Amino acid sequence: MHSSERLKGIDVFVTAVDAGSFTAAAERLNLTNSAVGKSVARLEARLGVRLFERTTRRLGLTDAGQAFYRTCQRVLGELEEAEHVLKAEDSVPVGTLRIDVPATYGRMHVMPALFEFLKAYPGVQPQVSFTDRFIDLIEDGIDVAVRLGGAEAWPAPIGHRFLGRERRIFCCAPSYLERVGPIPDDLEALDRVDSVLYRRPNGTPSPWLIQRGDAPVEHRHPVARLEIGSAESWVEAVRQGFGVGQLSTWLVQDHLATGALVEVLPSYAVDALPLYLLWQRSRQLLPKVDALLTHLSSRLRVRTVE
């Protein structure tokens, strides 16, 4: 089948789904109800599946129809973006950008960089989501994502750029040191301090990471004074003097600068999760995507300890 044949009926199908009925789709497309119905029927015959569940009360999609609709939306969206690129004077970044970032890191570091980008390119309309779970950029329709942690090898359709690794340090509040005294720079001291741990979404506390020289990183599971499932509240508990936490420098750099937190056990600071910038390779040449990748690569690399 010629590739142009595969495009026939897609716009009618997508419009019918978006409009909610053949009648509304016909009005939008300036066609008759019969023409819309015949176009969808020919598309179903060509695909060999039913796309719609037709009842007297509503027009619903079958499972196959849902999957095909998502694909058609993506294809039509990319065609629209291609037209924007061709029409954009001097390839100025314009249009919608779908961006996904980690919840806390995104709020603290990605959003300030994104606000700078948007001031430079007011024609870009971002749609930003905050998730810490794994996402499929293509399935979820994400143009650009920032991720702490990830696969060692990314699938071919996904471009990726390593921006560095977060640095985790042990720190506490000066008030805690006033109460318990100086903390020696040795591992035995870790057994005596009050531990403030991050409680992960799966309900388990995040372990302390210990590295001795070039040996592999060890996971240590101390008895917790506190376990807290919010990164911001975790930092605040340490700042309030409840104990020692092993925290990423991007979380506490401002508190360290003001003296609200101090580093302890400096010999046991460790590199942890890698920071990645991800994108759909098929969209990389769009000016808006290329410009954002360049901007975030520069801004986030500055904020990350290599």
C-alpha positions in Angstrom: 0.0 0.0 0.0 1.3 3.4 -0.9 2.1 5.6 2.1 -0.4 8.2 1.0 -3.2 5.6 1.2 -2.5 5.1 4.9 -3.3 8.8 5.6 -6.8 8.6 4.1 -9.5 8.9 6.7 -7.2 9.6 9.6 -8.3 13.3 9.9 -12.0 12.3 9.8 -11.4 9.6 12.4 -9.6 11.9 14.8 -12.1 14.7 14.3 -15.0 12.3 15.0 -13.3 11.2 18.3 -12.6 14.8 19.3 -16.1 16.0 18.4 -17.8 13.1 20.1 -20.1 12.2 17.2 -20.2 11.8 13.4 -22.7 14.7 13.2 -20.4 17.1 15.0 -17.4 15.9 13.0 -19.3 16.5 9.8 -20.0 20.1 10.8 -16.4 20.8 11.7 -15.2 19.3 8.4 -18.0 20.7 6.2 -19.0 17.2 5.1 -22.2 15.2 5.3 -22.9 12.7 8.0 -22.9 10.0 5.4 -19.5 11.0 4.1 -18.0 10.9 7.6 -19.6 7.5 8.3 -18.3 6.1 4.9 -14.8 7.4 5.6 -14.6 5.7 9.0 -16.1 2.5 7.6 -13.4 2.4 4.8 -10.7 3.0 7.4 -12.0 0.1 9.6 -12.2 -2.2 6.6 -8.6 -1.3 5.6 -7.3 -1.9 9.1 -9.4 -5.0 9.7 -10.6 -3.8 13.1 -13.6 -1.9 14.6 -12.5 1.5 15.9 -15.8 2.6 17.3 -18.4 1.0 19.6 -21.6 2.5 18.2 -24.7 2.7 20.4 -27.8 4.9 20.2 -26.5 7.0 23.1 -22.9 7.6 22.5 -19.9 7.0 20.2 -17.1 5.2 22.1 -13.7 3.8 21.0 -12.8 0.1 21.1 -9.4 -0.8 22.6 -7.9 -0.9 19.1 -9.5 2.5 18.4 -7.9 4.0 21.5 -4.5 2.8 20.5 -5.0 3.9 16.9 -6.3 7.3 18.1 -3.2 8.0 20.2 -0.9 7.1 17.2 -3.0 9.3 14.8 -2.8 12.2 17.2 0.9 11.9 17.4 1.3 11.7 13.6 -1.0 14.6 12.9 0.7 16.6 15.7 4.1 16.0 14.1 2.8 17.1 10.7 1.4 20.3 12.2 4.8 20.9 13.9 6.5 20.4 10.6 4.3 23.1 9.0 5.1 25.4 11.9 8.9 24.9 11.4 8.6 25.7 7.6 6.5 28.8 8.3 8.5 30.1 11.3 10.6 33.0 10.3 14.3 32.3 11.0 13.3 29.1 12.7 12.2 30.9 15.9 11.1 28.4 18.6 7.3 28.4 18.7 4.5 26.0 19.7 3.6 23.5 22.5 6.4 21.7 24.4 5.5 18.8 26.6 8.1 18.5 29.4 8.3 16.0 32.3 10.6 16.6 35.3 11.2 15.0 38.7 9.0 16.4 41.4 11.4 18.1 43.8 14.4 18.6 41.5 12.1 19.9 38.9 10.5 22.5 41.2 13.9 23.6 42.6 16.1 23.6 39.6 14.4 22.8 36.3 11.6 25.4 36.6 13.9 28.4 37.2 15.9 27.4 34.1 12.6 26.9 32.1 11.3 30.3 33.2 14.5 31.9 31.7 13.9 30.0 28.5 10.3 31.1 28.2 11.3 34.8 28.7 13.7 34.4 25.7 11.1 32.5 23.6 7.6 33.8 24.4 6.2 31.9 21.4 6.7 28.5 23.2 3.8 27.1 25.3 5.0 24.5 27.8 3.0 21.8 29.3 5.0 20.6 32.4 4.3 17.5 34.4 6.1 16.4 37.6 6.6 12.7 38.1 9.3 10.5 39.8 8.1 7.3 38.1 9.5 5.8 34.9 7.9 7.3 31.8 7.8 6.3 28.2 8.4 9.5 26.3 6.8 8.2 23.1 3.8 6.6 24.7 3.2 9.5 27.0 3.8 12.1 24.3 6.7 13.9 26.1 9.1 16.0 24.0 11.8 16.5 26.6 12.3 15.0 30.1 14.8 15.4 32.9 15.6 12.3 35.0 17.6 11.6 38.1 18.6 8.0 37.6 17.8 5.8 34.7 18.8 3.0 32.4 22.4 2.4 31.4 21.3 2.0 27.8 18.3 4.0 26.3 16.2 2.7 23.4 17.2 4.0 20.0 14.2 6.5 19.5 15.3 8.3 22.8 18.1 10.8 22.7 19.9 11.2 26.0 22.6 13.5 27.4 24.5 12.8 30.7 24.7 16.0 32.7 26.6 14.7 35.8 25.8 13.0 39.1 24.3 14.3 42.2 26.6 14.4 45.2 25.3 13.2 48.6 26.8 14.5 51.8 26.1 13.9 55.5 24.9 17.1 57.1 23.0 18.4 60.2 22.0 21.6 61.9 24.5 23.5 64.1 21.9 23.1 66.9 22.3 19.3 66.7 26.1 19.6 67.1 25.6 21.9 70.1 23.5 19.1 71.7 25.6 16.0 70.9 29.0 17.5 70.4 31.4 17.2 67.4 31.0 14.2 65.1 34.3 12.4 64.3 35.0 11.8 60.6 34.8 8.0 60.9 32.1 5.3 60.2 31.8 4.4 63.8 30.3 7.8 64.4 27.4 6.9 62.1 26.2 4.3 64.6 25.8 6.9 67.3 24.1 9.7 65.5 20.3 10.2 65.2 19.4 9.2 61.6 16.9 11.2 59.6 16.0 9.1 56.5 13.9 9.7 53.4 11.0 7.3 53.1 10.6 6.2 49.5 7.2 5.8 47.7 7.4 2.0 48.1 7.4 2.5 51.9 11.0 1.6 52.6 13.6 4.0 53.9 16.4 5.1 51.6 19.7 3.6 52.8 22.9 5.5 53.5 25.5 5.1 50.7 29.0 4.5 51.9 32.1 4.2 49.8 35.5 3.4 51.1 38.2 4.3 48.5 37.6 2.6 45.2 35.5 -0.2 46.8 31.9 -0.6 45.6 29.3 1.5 47.3 27.8 -0.1 50.4 24.2 0.3 51.5 23.8 0.9 55.2 20.4 0.7 56.9 20.5 2.6 60.2 17.7 2.7 62.8 15.9 5.9 61.9 15.0 8.7 64.3 12.7 9.9 61.6 11.5 8.7 58.2 9.9 11.3 56.0 8.4 10.8 52.6 8.7 14.4 51.4 12.1 15.6 50.2 11.4 19.2 51.4 10.2 18.1 54.8 13.1 15.7 55.1 15.5 18.6 54.7 13.5 20.7 57.1 13.7 17.9 59.8 17.5 17.9 59.5 17.5 21.8 59.6 15.4 21.7 62.7 18.1 19.7 64.5 16.5 16.2 64.7 19.6 14.5 63.5 21.9 13.7 60.5 20.8 13.1 57.0 22.6 12.1 53.8 21.3 14.6 51.4 21.9 15.6 47.8 23.8 18.8 47.4 21.2 20.2 45.0 18.6 19.9 47.9 20.7 21.7 50.5 23.1 24.0 48.7 21.2 27.1 49.9 21.1 26.0 53.5 24.8 25.2 53.4 25.6 28.6 52.0 23.7 30.3 54.9 25.0 28.1 57.6 21.6 26.6 58.4 23.2 23.2 57.7 26.8 22.1 58.0 28.5 19.1 56.4 29.8 16.3 58.7 31.8 13.2 57.8 33.2 14.8 54.6 35.3 11.8 53.8 32.1 9.8 53.1 30.5 12.1 50.6 29.6 10.0 47.6 28.4 10.4 44.0 24.9 8.9 43.5 22.2 9.2 40.9 23.1 10.3 37.3 21.2 13.3 35.9 19.9 12.8 32.3 18.3 15.0 29.7 16.0 12.9 27.4 14.1 13.7 24.2 12.4 12.1 21.3 15.0 11.9 18.5 12.2 12.3 15.9 11.5 15.8 17.3 15.1 17.0 18.0 15.3 19.1 14.8 12.3 21.2 15.8 13.7 24.6 16.8 11.7 24.7 20.1 13.1 21.3 21.1 16.7 22.0 20.0 16.7 25.4 21.8 15.3 23.9 25.0 17.9 21.1 25.0 20.7 23.6 24.6 19.4 25.8 27.4 18.8 23.0 29.9 22.1 21.3 29.1 23.9 24.5 30.0 21.8 25.5 33.1 21.5 22.1 34.7 25.1 21.1 34.2 26.1 24.2 36.1 23.9 23.1 39.0 25.2 19.6 39.1 28.4 18.3 40.7 30.2 16.1 38.1 
